Amino acid sequence: MKYLVFLAILATLAQPLLGDYKATGKAEWTAVGKPSFLKINGVGGKLGCTLKGDKFVTGECLVHMKYFKTGMDLRDDHMHNKYLLTETYEYSKLTLDKFEVKEGEQEFTGKLTIKKETKAVRGKILLTKISSGFNGKAEFEVNIKDYPSIGVPSYLGITVANKVKVKIELEAK
């Protein structure tokens, strides 16, 4: 009986070592206007992820959309209330396919849901180990045309180009 209690305690203590990470971080994006002299940076996106596994993980990240700011109040109002509808669709979701937790850069795949539309994404992630998990920096592109419910943002003759670069930084423990 003592051995069963010991094994139960050991299994409980070892559980964090077997994987399953919680991650927090930030997301930002860059869009180019047409004409291309205008760059729009969206910063402040708050990120939370649940990752399952140990050496190989899968999982999902939620980005709280209403925290994105572009540096211009009118543009932020249009982004939140006309295009992304952040009161209704508070979060976008990145579902990650299996990737290996190892230091260095690697490709990743997954699915990105914005509003109710989900499309495949592919990008690169750079992982660095920390004592109780890993840090990650990921980049991928989103084609706005893949999400017709957003529409193509435009104002006073300036239209956002179809490709938007997304950057994510996270710390997983």
Backbone as ProteinMPNN parsed JSONL, in Angstrom:
{"seq_chain_A": "MKYLVFLAILATLAQPLLGDYKATGKAEWTAVGKPSFLKINGVGGKLGCTLKGDKFVTGECLVHMKYFKTGMDLRDDHMHNKYLLTETYEYSKLTLDKFEVKEGEQEFTGKLTIKKETKAVRGKILLTKISSGFNGKAEFEVNIKDYPSIGVPSYLGITVANKVKVKIELEAK", "coords_chain_A": {"N_chain_A": [[0.828, -1.188, 0.0], [1.993, 1.235, 0.767], [3.687, 1.637, -1.338], [1.953, 2.115, -3.465], [0.824, 4.576, -2.693], [3.156, 6.121, -2.712], [3.789, 5.958, -5.481], [1.559, 7.264, -6.533], [1.909, 9.852, -5.513], [4.37, 10.468, -6.718], [3.619, 10.388, -9.432], [1.871, 12.552, -9.512], [3.621, 14.674, -8.907], [5.324, 14.497, -11.087], [3.765, 15.192, -13.23], [3.816, 17.95, -14.275], [6.226, 17.758, -15.633], [5.728, 16.229, -17.79], [4.728, 17.646, -19.863], [2.189, 19.624, -21.415], [1.647, 22.781, -21.605], [1.109, 26.106, -20.508], [0.782, 29.177, -22.055], [1.622, 32.595, -22.411], [1.543, 35.777, -24.013], [2.189, 38.067, -26.705], [0.696, 39.541, -29.616], [1.168, 40.922, -32.835], [0.68, 42.839, -35.833], [1.428, 43.702, -39.258], [0.434, 45.707, -41.877], [0.387, 46.762, -45.255], [-0.39, 49.692, -46.965], [-2.158, 50.525, -50.015], [-1.698, 53.131, -52.075], [1.728, 52.043, -51.557], [3.194, 53.491, -49.65], [2.344, 53.666, -47.08], [2.514, 52.152, -43.945], [0.875, 50.084, -41.685], [0.739, 49.338, -38.362], [-0.392, 47.015, -36.113], [-0.554, 46.748, -32.745], [-0.351, 45.339, -29.413], [-1.995, 43.144, -29.06], [-3.236, 40.673, -26.979], [-2.238, 37.47, -25.885], [-3.061, 34.097, -25.235], [-2.293, 30.728, -24.627], [-2.94, 27.212, -24.777], [-1.138, 24.392, -24.668], [-0.656, 21.074, -25.593], [1.133, 18.179, -24.715], [4.573, 17.001, -24.772], [7.456, 16.515, -25.833], [6.619, 16.776, -28.459], [4.144, 19.013, -29.397], [0.745, 20.162, -29.549], [-1.915, 22.499, -29.936], [-3.859, 25.391, -28.899], [-4.144, 28.884, -29.439], [-5.457, 31.87, -28.204], [-6.204, 35.099, -29.279], [-6.785, 38.18, -27.971], [-8.695, 40.401, -29.458], [-9.591, 43.062, -29.152], [-7.641, 44.602, -28.0], [-5.798, 45.444, -29.839], [-4.089, 48.157, -31.256], [-3.505, 50.875, -33.504], [-2.322, 53.307, -33.514], [-3.815, 55.406, -34.398], [-6.795, 56.882, -33.675], [-9.238, 56.964, -35.226], [-8.733, 55.02, -37.198], [-8.437, 52.8, -35.522], [-11.046, 52.649, -34.514], [-12.481, 52.029, -36.868], [-11.249, 49.541, -37.45], [-11.987, 47.955, -35.212], [-14.814, 48.21, -35.075], [-15.954, 48.182, -37.627], [-14.627, 46.349, -39.332], [-13.385, 44.063, -37.917], [-15.203, 43.624, -35.87], [-15.029, 43.496, -32.958], [-16.499, 43.499, -30.594], [-18.391, 41.517, -30.872], [-16.868, 39.362, -31.87], [-14.597, 38.604, -29.974], [-12.178, 37.217, -29.834], [-9.537, 35.898, -31.861], [-8.526, 32.735, -33.155], [-5.777, 30.599, -33.107], [-5.035, 27.519, -34.117], [-2.729, 25.127, -33.528], [-0.887, 22.757, -35.366], [0.896, 19.682, -34.738], [4.116, 20.277, -33.425], [7.665, 20.192, -32.847], [9.195, 20.535, -29.691], [11.966, 22.014, -29.572], [15.118, 23.623, -29.509], [15.753, 26.31, -31.75], [14.934, 27.229, -35.181], [11.935, 26.411, -36.894], [9.428, 25.17, -39.163], [5.898, 25.701, -38.897], [2.493, 24.584, -38.909], [-0.998, 25.235, -39.095], [-4.309, 26.368, -38.178], [-6.115, 29.318, -38.663], [-8.601, 31.163, -37.166], [-10.679, 33.781, -37.785], [-13.209, 35.865, -36.872], [-15.853, 34.013, -38.023], [-14.555, 32.45, -39.822], [-12.273, 30.035, -40.946], [-8.982, 29.316, -41.849], [-6.146, 27.657, -43.334], [-2.813, 28.067, -42.105], [0.684, 28.755, -42.436], [3.918, 28.955, -41.143], [6.916, 30.251, -39.581], [8.658, 29.364, -36.617], [10.662, 30.279, -33.909], [12.252, 28.718, -31.366], [13.362, 28.927, -28.005], [14.856, 27.473, -25.207], [13.78, 27.6, -21.822], [14.038, 27.402, -18.247], [11.68, 26.09, -17.288], [10.17, 25.507, -19.531], [9.573, 26.964, -22.679], [10.45, 29.688, -24.886], [8.906, 31.38, -27.579], [9.006, 32.717, -30.883], [7.046, 33.573, -33.452], [6.165, 33.823, -36.925], [3.911, 34.57, -39.543], [1.923, 34.803, -42.57], [-1.166, 36.354, -43.407], [-3.805, 36.234, -45.652], [-5.997, 38.617, -46.474], [-8.123, 38.316, -48.222], [-8.858, 35.7, -47.832], [-10.614, 35.808, -45.784], [-13.482, 36.767, -46.166], [-15.528, 37.949, -44.654], [-14.373, 39.967, -43.232], [-13.716, 41.934, -45.042], [-12.04, 44.254, -47.27], [-10.059, 46.532, -45.83], [-10.376, 50.032, -46.265], [-9.88, 53.553, -46.737], [-10.467, 56.854, -47.611], [-9.344, 56.533, -50.213], [-7.105, 54.96, -49.746], [-6.161, 51.675, -49.585], [-5.881, 48.599, -47.831], [-3.315, 46.29, -48.445], [-3.54, 42.858, -49.602], [-1.988, 40.938, -48.186], [-1.072, 40.374, -44.853], [1.3, 40.63, -42.353], [1.91, 38.668, -39.54], [3.066, 38.594, -36.226], [4.083, 36.748, -33.419], [4.838, 36.497, -30.01], [5.701, 34.385, -27.378], [5.664, 32.901, -24.082], [6.058, 29.845, -22.732], [5.154, 27.762, -20.12]], "CA_chain_A": [[0.0, 0.0, 0.0], [2.885, 2.387, 0.812], [4.236, 1.841, -2.673], [0.916, 2.732, -4.287], [0.748, 5.984, -2.295], [4.378, 6.73, -3.22], [3.654, 6.084, -6.928], [0.555, 8.298, -6.794], [2.55, 11.146, -5.242], [5.363, 10.661, -7.756], [2.911, 10.699, -10.68], [1.357, 13.917, -9.38], [4.747, 15.598, -9.005], [5.932, 14.41, -12.408], [2.84, 15.655, -14.255], [4.286, 19.114, -15.023], [7.372, 17.413, -16.455], [5.259, 15.46, -18.93], [4.237, 18.523, -20.912], [1.051, 20.492, -21.216], [2.148, 24.109, -21.292], [0.285, 27.314, -20.603], [1.641, 30.22, -22.612], [1.093, 33.942, -22.545], [2.402, 36.563, -24.884], [1.59, 39.175, -27.435], [0.597, 39.419, -31.061], [1.126, 42.183, -33.568], [0.601, 42.634, -37.27], [1.811, 44.812, -40.122], [-0.231, 45.736, -43.178], [0.874, 47.825, -46.126], [-1.457, 50.321, -47.711], [-1.969, 50.769, -51.439], [-0.297, 53.052, -52.431], [2.521, 51.323, -50.555], [3.986, 54.318, -48.734], [1.757, 53.614, -45.748], [2.57, 50.901, -43.185], [-0.01, 50.112, -40.525], [1.151, 48.346, -37.371], [-1.335, 46.725, -35.04], [0.182, 46.236, -31.585], [-1.109, 45.226, -28.175], [-2.824, 41.942, -28.987], [-2.875, 39.789, -25.861], [-2.263, 36.088, -26.342], [-3.043, 33.012, -24.257], [-2.271, 29.437, -25.327], [-2.893, 25.935, -24.076], [-0.416, 23.465, -25.526], [-0.684, 19.71, -25.059], [2.23, 17.322, -25.121], [5.863, 17.187, -24.121], [8.456, 16.751, -26.888], [5.811, 17.259, -29.574], [2.953, 19.635, -28.823], [-0.309, 20.772, -30.349], [-2.678, 23.34, -29.031], [-4.523, 26.538, -29.478], [-3.874, 30.208, -28.875], [-6.502, 32.87, -28.403], [-5.716, 36.473, -29.293], [-7.839, 39.113, -27.591], [-8.614, 41.336, -30.575], [-9.925, 44.458, -28.864], [-6.478, 45.324, -27.49], [-4.968, 45.94, -30.933], [-4.097, 49.599, -31.519], [-2.697, 51.211, -34.674], [-1.741, 54.634, -33.374], [-4.747, 56.409, -34.889], [-8.104, 56.56, -33.091], [-10.243, 56.686, -36.252], [-8.397, 53.723, -37.79], [-8.773, 51.788, -34.514], [-12.5, 52.537, -34.485], [-12.869, 51.265, -38.06], [-10.768, 48.172, -37.305], [-12.758, 47.222, -34.202], [-16.265, 48.29, -35.206], [-16.409, 47.98, -38.999], [-14.008, 45.201, -39.994], [-13.213, 42.877, -37.061], [-16.371, 43.495, -34.982], [-14.441, 42.896, -31.758], [-17.488, 43.317, -29.521], [-19.016, 40.217, -31.134], [-15.806, 38.364, -32.061], [-13.517, 39.094, -29.106], [-10.926, 36.477, -29.992], [-9.204, 35.057, -33.011], [-7.962, 31.492, -32.621], [-4.762, 29.911, -33.882], [-4.919, 26.116, -33.723], [-1.419, 24.673, -34.004], [-0.631, 21.344, -35.595], [2.016, 19.177, -33.951], [5.476, 20.719, -33.697], [8.62, 19.666, -31.875], [9.772, 21.491, -28.75], [13.419, 21.935, -29.646], [15.684, 24.942, -29.79], [16.023, 26.615, -33.146], [13.813, 27.622, -36.027], [11.267, 25.356, -37.628], [8.143, 25.552, -39.729], [4.705, 25.187, -38.224], [1.241, 24.713, -39.64], [-2.167, 25.302, -38.233], [-5.499, 26.994, -38.729], [-6.434, 30.595, -38.039], [-10.005, 31.54, -37.231], [-11.015, 35.18, -37.544], [-14.666, 35.876, -36.917], [-16.304, 32.617, -38.116], [-13.89, 31.823, -40.951], [-11.036, 29.337, -40.586], [-8.124, 29.009, -42.988], [-4.837, 27.088, -43.009], [-1.668, 28.976, -42.076], [2.01, 28.135, -42.369], [4.879, 29.984, -40.786], [8.157, 29.835, -38.92], [8.723, 29.64, -35.19], [11.982, 30.147, -33.308], [12.101, 28.334, -29.96], [14.51, 28.912, -27.103], [14.506, 26.804, -23.948], [13.93, 28.221, -20.518], [14.105, 26.334, -17.242], [10.452, 25.312, -17.11], [9.384, 25.501, -20.756], [10.252, 27.537, -23.835], [9.984, 30.936, -25.472], [8.728, 31.243, -29.013], [8.722, 33.867, -31.743], [6.495, 33.017, -34.68], [5.729, 34.741, -37.974], [3.187, 34.0, -40.673], [1.144, 35.774, -43.328], [-2.597, 36.141, -43.561], [-4.364, 36.871, -46.832], [-7.308, 39.165, -46.087], [-9.156, 37.769, -49.114], [-9.299, 34.413, -47.291], [-11.591, 36.106, -44.737], [-14.355, 37.75, -46.799], [-16.387, 38.667, -43.704], [-13.665, 41.158, -42.762], [-13.692, 42.947, -46.092], [-10.726, 44.853, -47.467], [-10.106, 47.866, -45.227], [-9.955, 51.176, -47.061], [-10.352, 54.853, -46.256], [-9.968, 57.99, -48.384], [-8.53, 56.107, -51.347], [-6.007, 54.064, -49.358], [-6.671, 50.329, -49.322], [-4.879, 47.708, -47.25], [-2.909, 45.183, -49.314], [-4.124, 41.58, -49.188], [-1.127, 40.189, -47.264], [-0.795, 40.977, -43.546], [2.29, 39.847, -41.599], [1.565, 38.503, -38.125], [4.167, 38.16, -35.361], [3.643, 36.314, -32.097], [5.857, 36.142, -29.042], [5.072, 33.699, -26.251], [6.451, 32.194, -23.089], [5.301, 28.66, -22.342], [5.647, 27.093, -18.903]], "C_chain_A": [[0.876, 1.257, 0.0], [3.418, 2.691, -0.58], [3.218, 2.484, -3.606], [0.781, 4.218, -3.972], [1.968, 6.731, -2.838], [4.278, 6.951, -4.737], [2.629, 7.16, -7.295], [1.14, 9.688, -6.579], [3.568, 11.457, -6.331], [4.706, 11.033, -9.088], [2.367, 12.121, -10.651], [2.478, 14.933, -9.534], [5.342, 15.617, -10.402], [5.046, 14.986, -13.504], [3.319, 16.915, -14.981], [5.465, 18.803, -15.937], [6.955, 16.686, -17.733], [4.676, 16.337, -20.025], [3.056, 19.339, -20.471], [1.506, 21.847, -20.69], [1.013, 25.125, -21.344], [1.222, 28.395, -21.096], [0.892, 31.542, -22.637], [2.037, 34.716, -23.459], [1.649, 37.676, -25.565], [1.586, 38.866, -28.927], [0.594, 40.815, -31.656], [1.075, 41.866, -35.052], [1.023, 43.893, -38.005], [1.106, 44.641, -41.454], [0.344, 46.917, -43.962], [-0.325, 48.378, -46.883], [-1.123, 50.406, -49.191], [-2.482, 52.171, -51.7], [0.566, 52.644, -51.246], [3.37, 52.193, -49.632], [3.49, 54.229, -47.294], [1.918, 52.22, -45.137], [1.705, 51.079, -41.953], [0.422, 48.99, -39.605], [0.065, 48.225, -36.313], [-0.573, 46.092, -33.894], [-0.762, 46.105, -30.4], [-2.01, 44.018, -28.067], [-2.341, 41.025, -27.869], [-3.174, 38.352, -26.242], [-2.258, 35.131, -25.158], [-3.155, 31.683, -24.988], [-2.343, 28.287, -24.331], [-2.281, 24.94, -25.052], [-0.348, 22.104, -24.848], [0.485, 18.914, -25.595], [3.504, 17.655, -24.371], [6.9, 17.525, -25.186], [7.79, 17.268, -28.163], [4.518, 17.807, -28.988], [1.993, 20.094, -29.927], [-1.044, 21.715, -29.409], [-3.356, 24.476, -29.743], [-4.205, 27.797, -28.694], [-5.054, 31.113, -29.189], [-5.864, 34.248, -28.319], [-6.902, 37.379, -29.011], [-7.763, 40.31, -28.531], [-8.829, 42.798, -30.19], [-8.735, 45.268, -28.339], [-5.554, 45.837, -28.601], [-5.185, 47.438, -31.114], [-3.167, 49.868, -32.687], [-2.042, 52.578, -34.571], [-2.626, 55.748, -33.896], [-6.159, 56.015, -34.438], [-9.154, 56.201, -34.144], [-9.989, 55.323, -36.899], [-8.724, 52.597, -36.816], [-10.278, 51.569, -34.449], [-12.994, 51.73, -35.683], [-12.473, 49.8, -37.923], [-11.676, 47.375, -36.372], [-14.248, 47.149, -34.515], [-16.802, 48.056, -36.612], [-15.891, 46.673, -39.596], [-13.939, 43.954, -39.112], [-14.385, 42.624, -36.126], [-15.974, 42.856, -33.646], [-15.387, 42.805, -30.57], [-18.162, 41.958, -29.655], [-17.988, 39.099, -31.194], [-14.579, 38.828, -31.287], [-12.164, 38.476, -29.4], [-10.773, 35.949, -31.405], [-8.503, 33.836, -32.419], [-6.971, 30.907, -33.61], [-4.639, 28.501, -33.322], [-3.652, 25.572, -34.366], [-1.405, 23.169, -34.206], [0.604, 20.958, -34.793], [3.334, 19.783, -34.398], [6.369, 20.262, -32.561], [9.147, 20.796, -30.992], [11.275, 21.25, -28.727], [13.921, 23.328, -29.999], [15.969, 25.103, -31.274], [14.75, 26.966, -33.889], [13.248, 26.415, -36.751], [9.98, 25.903, -38.22], [7.025, 25.009, -38.854], [3.518, 25.372, -39.164], [0.111, 24.765, -38.639], [-3.339, 25.912, -38.97], [-5.773, 28.264, -37.942], [-7.906, 30.889, -38.263], [-10.127, 33.015, -36.871], [-12.501, 35.305, -37.822], [-15.101, 34.414, -36.997], [-15.587, 31.851, -39.218], [-12.535, 31.255, -40.53], [-10.271, 28.973, -41.843], [-6.794, 28.452, -42.493], [-3.774, 28.185, -43.024], [-0.39, 28.145, -41.974], [2.985, 29.254, -42.051], [6.129, 29.39, -40.184], [8.071, 30.221, -37.45], [10.154, 29.373, -34.711], [11.771, 29.867, -31.827], [13.428, 28.428, -29.228], [14.036, 28.312, -25.789], [14.673, 27.748, -22.774], [13.79, 27.104, -19.496], [12.834, 25.494, -17.161], [9.589, 25.28, -18.364], [10.182, 26.041, -21.922], [9.658, 28.899, -24.174], [9.858, 30.708, -26.968], [8.466, 32.574, -29.679], [8.287, 33.295, -33.079], [6.098, 34.132, -35.638], [4.984, 33.959, -39.043], [2.407, 35.101, -41.365], [-0.307, 35.348, -43.39], [-3.024, 36.886, -44.816], [-5.778, 37.33, -46.47], [-8.42, 38.606, -46.964], [-9.657, 36.401, -48.652], [-10.395, 34.581, -46.238], [-12.568, 37.164, -45.261], [-15.254, 38.509, -45.818], [-15.706, 39.901, -43.124], [-13.829, 42.277, -43.784], [-12.281, 43.495, -46.22], [-10.787, 46.272, -46.917], [-9.606, 48.952, -46.18], [-10.57, 52.442, -46.481], [-9.677, 55.943, -47.076], [-8.987, 57.581, -49.485], [-7.341, 55.236, -51.015], [-6.624, 52.738, -48.942], [-5.541, 49.487, -48.752], [-4.589, 46.581, -48.242], [-3.428, 43.864, -48.747], [-3.313, 40.839, -48.133], [-0.853, 41.001, -46.003], [0.188, 40.061, -42.832], [1.895, 39.849, -40.116], [2.804, 38.0, -37.388], [3.594, 37.836, -33.986], [4.875, 36.046, -31.246], [5.148, 35.489, -27.856], [6.097, 33.1, -25.326], [5.584, 31.073, -22.55], [5.957, 28.013, -21.127], [4.751, 25.927, -18.571]], "O_chain_A": [[0.556, 2.234, -0.677], [3.581, 3.852, -0.955], [3.58, 3.308, -4.446], [0.64, 5.033, -4.884], [1.84, 7.837, -3.363], [4.645, 8.019, -5.226], [2.82, 7.887, -8.269], [0.896, 10.598, -7.372], [3.628, 12.587, -6.817], [5.202, 11.911, -9.794], [2.401, 12.818, -11.665], [2.309, 15.944, -10.216], [5.818, 16.658, -10.854], [5.529, 15.246, -14.606], [3.241, 16.958, -16.209], [5.684, 19.513, -16.919], [7.756, 16.549, -18.656], [4.176, 15.819, -21.024], [2.933, 19.704, -19.302], [1.72, 22.03, -19.492], [0.079, 24.998, -22.136], [2.344, 28.516, -20.604], [-0.318, 31.587, -22.857], [3.194, 34.336, -23.643], [0.626, 38.161, -25.082], [2.361, 38.048, -29.421], [0.083, 41.763, -31.059], [1.391, 40.753, -35.47], [0.985, 44.997, -37.46], [1.168, 43.582, -42.079], [0.733, 47.934, -43.387], [-1.165, 47.627, -47.378], [0.045, 50.364, -49.578], [-3.685, 52.377, -51.544], [0.202, 52.861, -50.09], [4.199, 51.66, -48.894], [4.177, 54.687, -46.381], [1.51, 51.225, -45.736], [1.788, 52.095, -41.262], [0.47, 47.828, -40.01], [-0.339, 49.213, -35.7], [-0.003, 45.012, -34.051], [-1.844, 46.692, -30.388], [-2.725, 43.874, -27.076], [-1.169, 40.651, -27.826], [-4.209, 38.047, -26.835], [-1.527, 35.339, -24.189], [-4.005, 31.52, -25.863], [-1.869, 28.386, -23.199], [-2.831, 24.679, -26.121], [-0.02, 22.005, -23.666], [0.793, 18.966, -26.786], [3.513, 18.48, -23.458], [7.19, 18.699, -25.416], [8.354, 18.111, -28.861], [3.869, 17.145, -28.178], [2.388, 20.37, -31.06], [-0.797, 21.709, -28.203], [-3.43, 24.538, -30.971], [-4.024, 27.781, -27.477], [-5.576, 31.115, -30.304], [-5.085, 34.531, -27.409], [-7.903, 37.349, -29.727], [-6.863, 41.14, -28.41], [-8.292, 43.688, -30.85], [-8.818, 46.493, -28.244], [-4.621, 46.59, -28.323], [-6.317, 47.92, -31.125], [-2.158, 49.183, -32.854], [-1.281, 52.965, -35.458], [-2.24, 56.916, -33.849], [-6.65, 54.941, -34.784], [-9.887, 55.227, -33.969], [-10.928, 54.559, -37.124], [-9.232, 51.553, -37.225], [-10.737, 50.432, -34.341], [-13.834, 50.843, -35.528], [-13.264, 48.911, -38.24], [-12.085, 46.26, -36.695], [-14.883, 46.128, -34.247], [-17.986, 47.761, -36.776], [-16.628, 45.968, -40.286], [-14.395, 42.889, -39.527], [-14.543, 41.506, -35.634], [-16.508, 41.818, -33.256], [-15.091, 42.087, -29.615], [-18.471, 41.318, -28.649], [-18.2, 38.02, -30.641], [-13.638, 39.375, -31.864], [-11.128, 39.121, -29.24], [-11.753, 35.597, -32.062], [-7.955, 33.897, -31.318], [-7.274, 30.738, -34.792], [-4.193, 28.31, -32.191], [-3.518, 25.557, -35.59], [-1.846, 22.404, -33.348], [1.278, 21.822, -34.233], [3.646, 19.807, -35.588], [5.901, 19.981, -31.458], [9.498, 21.87, -31.479], [11.785, 20.414, -27.982], [13.251, 24.101, -30.684], [16.37, 24.161, -31.956], [13.656, 26.999, -33.326], [13.981, 25.517, -37.167], [9.503, 26.967, -37.825], [7.181, 24.0, -38.167], [3.54, 26.195, -40.079], [0.265, 24.382, -37.479], [-3.37, 25.972, -40.199], [-5.676, 28.285, -36.715], [-8.397, 30.868, -39.391], [-9.725, 33.438, -35.787], [-12.987, 34.9, -38.878], [-14.749, 33.635, -36.112], [-15.964, 30.72, -39.524], [-11.756, 31.917, -39.845], [-10.824, 28.399, -42.782], [-6.368, 28.738, -41.375], [-3.823, 29.107, -43.838], [-0.388, 27.01, -41.498], [2.902, 30.351, -42.604], [6.37, 28.186, -40.265], [7.499, 31.248, -37.086], [10.766, 28.366, -35.069], [11.183, 30.679, -31.114], [14.477, 28.06, -29.756], [12.938, 28.613, -25.319], [15.581, 28.579, -22.74], [13.455, 25.975, -19.854], [12.922, 24.279, -16.978], [8.384, 25.047, -18.268], [11.324, 25.639, -22.143], [8.528, 29.218, -23.804], [10.614, 29.933, -27.553], [7.797, 33.446, -29.124], [9.059, 32.617, -33.758], [5.742, 35.234, -35.221], [5.365, 32.845, -39.403], [2.244, 36.195, -40.825], [-0.635, 34.162, -43.422], [-2.645, 38.039, -45.017], [-6.648, 36.506, -46.19], [-9.546, 38.438, -46.497], [-10.752, 35.983, -49.028], [-11.033, 33.604, -45.845], [-12.499, 38.324, -44.855], [-15.698, 39.613, -46.132], [-16.374, 40.785, -42.586], [-14.055, 43.431, -43.421], [-11.426, 43.23, -45.375], [-11.484, 47.123, -47.469], [-8.56, 48.812, -46.814], [-11.617, 52.415, -45.834], [-8.454, 55.952, -47.219], [-7.94, 58.202, -49.663], [-6.626, 54.809, -51.921], [-7.489, 52.682, -48.068], [-4.383, 49.642, -49.14], [-5.509, 45.992, -48.808], [-3.72, 43.766, -47.555], [-3.889, 40.176, -47.271], [-0.455, 42.163, -46.073], [-0.051, 38.86, -42.714], [1.592, 40.889, -39.533], [3.5, 37.101, -37.859], [2.739, 38.552, -33.464], [5.84, 35.439, -31.71], [4.121, 35.981, -27.39], [7.233, 32.825, -25.711], [4.517, 31.311, -21.985], [7.16, 27.753, -21.116], [4.987, 25.228, -17.585]]}, "name": "protein", "num_of_chains": 1, "seq": "MKYLVFLAILATLAQPLLGDYKATGKAEWTAVGKPSFLKINGVGGKLGCTLKGDKFVTGECLVHMKYFKTGMDLRDDHMHNKYLLTETYEYSKLTLDKFEVKEGEQEFTGKLTIKKETKAVRGKILLTKISSGFNGKAEFEVNIKDYPSIGVPSYLGITVANKVKVKIELEAK"}
